[in-house]
Amino acid sequence: MPMEANLDALRGRIAAACCRCGRDPSAVRLVAVTKNQPVQSLLRLAGLGVRDIAENRVQEARAKKPALESLPVCWHMVGHLQTNKAREAVRLFDLIHSVDSLRLAREIDVQAKRLGKVQDILLEVHLSGEESKSGIPVPQLAAVLHDVRELTHLRTLGLMGMAPQVADPQQARPYFRRLRELAAGLGLHELSMGMSGDFEAAIEEGATMLRIGRALFA
Ligand SMILES: *Cc1c(COP(=O)(O)O)cnc(C)c1O
């Protein structure tokens, strides 16, 4: 299994990208997206020092999480979340990246209050113009954030976004830059952007969390 080698190579590429743009590699978190991976892979990643694990489905996280209970792992939700799964998501995840509507934010707030938790979230922004992608449309973002900031059991740390699928990762760059500028304008610090195909461009545009799947497991 090449996972160890993949992780080494990935860390090297992250360090090199940070070096090119004068960023401190410790300011860029590698979030391993482990959807469809067996729990053994998660355990091995944790053993190799990966501290951030992401899933895109509540049910899958629920099934895997007990096996890592005693390990210092932060759990991230990166997939579309239905309001009827909000309660379970609050129970399972340290950070929910994919808050894509005020309605969902309100439901997470209600459930967090019930569970006595302040839930950390990111707002997912619709960057690409592709119909298939979810996220809050840019023109509505400031108004949604304003209302979300009124909710007492949510803490909005930043923004999450996805560039469209492009042949050349450099073409993803303007989308990442846009997200950075939006976050800066709103006083938000965390930027979840960059996947296996485009994370170097994301780092150079200020990503603080990379969501990486294929580059670890392929
Ligand atoms: C699967 C997934 C990723 C990881 O994508 P790779 O191309 O495998 O690195 C990142 N973000 C989300 C929301 C995903 O569902």
The ligand as an SDF file (V2000), in Angstrom:
LIG
                    3D

 15 15  0  0  0  0  0  0  0  0999 V2000
  -13.9820   14.0520   -1.9990 C   0  0  0  0  0  0  0  0  0  0  0  0
  -13.9130   15.4700   -1.6220 C   0  0  0  0  0  0  0  0  0  0  0  0
  -12.6820   16.1390   -1.5670 C   0  0  0  0  0  0  0  0  0  0  0  0
  -11.3610   15.4670   -1.9290 C   0  0  0  0  0  0  0  0  0  0  0  0
  -11.2490   15.4440   -3.3070 O   0  0  0  0  0  0  0  0  0  0  0  0
   -9.9590   14.7580   -4.0100 P   0  0  0  0  0  0  0  0  0  0  0  0
  -10.0500   15.2570   -5.3930 O   0  0  0  0  0  0  0  0  0  0  0  0
  -10.1470   13.2960   -3.8580 O   0  0  0  0  0  0  0  0  0  0  0  0
   -8.7710   15.2580   -3.2890 O   0  0  0  0  0  0  0  0  0  0  0  0
  -12.6810   17.4620   -1.1630 C   0  0  0  0  0  0  0  0  0  0  0  0
  -13.8160   18.1030   -0.8480 N   0  0  0  0  0  0  0  0  0  0  0  0
  -15.0130   17.4990   -0.8740 C   0  0  0  0  0  0  0  0  0  0  0  0
  -16.2250   18.2680   -0.5080 C   0  0  0  0  0  0  0  0  0  0  0  0
  -15.0970   16.1720   -1.2790 C   0  0  0  0  0  0  0  0  0  0  0  0
  -16.2960   15.5620   -1.3180 O   0  0  0  0  0  0  0  0  0  0  0  0
  1  2  1  0
  2  3  1  0
  2 14  2  0
  3  4  1  0
  3 10  2  0
  4  5  1  0
  5  6  1  0
  6  7  2  0
  6  8  1  0
  6  9  1  0
 10 11  1  0
 11 12  2  0
 12 13  1  0
 12 14  1  0
 14 15  1  0
M  END
$$$$
